[in-house]
Amino acid sequence: MSTIESQSDRHSAADVVAGLLAVASIVLSAIAMGLGLLLELDARPVRTETVAVILALVAARLSERYQSLALKAVLFATVAWVIGMTLAVITENPLI
């Protein structure tokens, strides 16, 4: 292996941060979806999902390597928003 090939396989700091942001977006989406209700957290789906989508979009823009993970995080946040809003309305919890 030459040094050029080994350097292209390494993760840059931006790649690591983008991966962490995408995973944080997925975790926030899970909390807003209903995990927050189970853990008795104050899960307000509008606030939490807005932050989750912003984190995923920043992760997508930050690194090309984790753009697919960020796309999956945005899609998961969209589905989690619908489920979280539905659960919040059914259980009469605050939305915002």
Residue pairs with C-beta under 8 A, 6 or more apart in sequence:
11 19
11 65
12 63
14 62
14 63
15 63
15 65
15 66
17 59
17 62
17 63
18 58
18 59
18 60
18 62
18 63
18 65
18 66
18 70
19 59
19 63
19 65
19 66
19 69
21 55
21 56
21 58
21 59
21 62
21 70
22 55
22 56
22 59
22 60
22 66
22 69
22 70
22 72
22 73
23 69
23 73
24 55
25 52
25 53
25 55
25 56
25 59
25 70
25 73
25 74
25 76
25 77
26 52
26 72
26 73
26 76
26 77
28 48
28 49
28 51
28 52
28 55
28 77
29 48
29 49
29 52
29 73
29 76
29 77
29 80
29 81
30 80
31 39
31 41
31 43
31 48
32 43
32 44
32 45
32 48
32 49
32 52
32 80
32 81
32 84
33 45
33 79
33 80
33 83
33 84
33 87
34 43
34 83
34 84
34 87
35 41
35 43
36 42
36 43
36 48
37 43
37 87
37 91
37 93
43 84
43 88
43 93
44 88
44 93
44 94
44 95
44 96
45 80
45 81
45 84
45 85
45 87
45 88
45 95
46 85
46 95
46 96
47 96
48 84
49 77
49 80
49 81
49 84
52 73
52 77
52 80
53 74
53 77
53 78
55 73
56 70
56 71
56 73
56 74
56 77
57 70
57 74
59 66
59 69
59 70
59 73
60 66
60 67
60 70
60 71
60 74
85 95
87 93
88 94
88 95
89 95
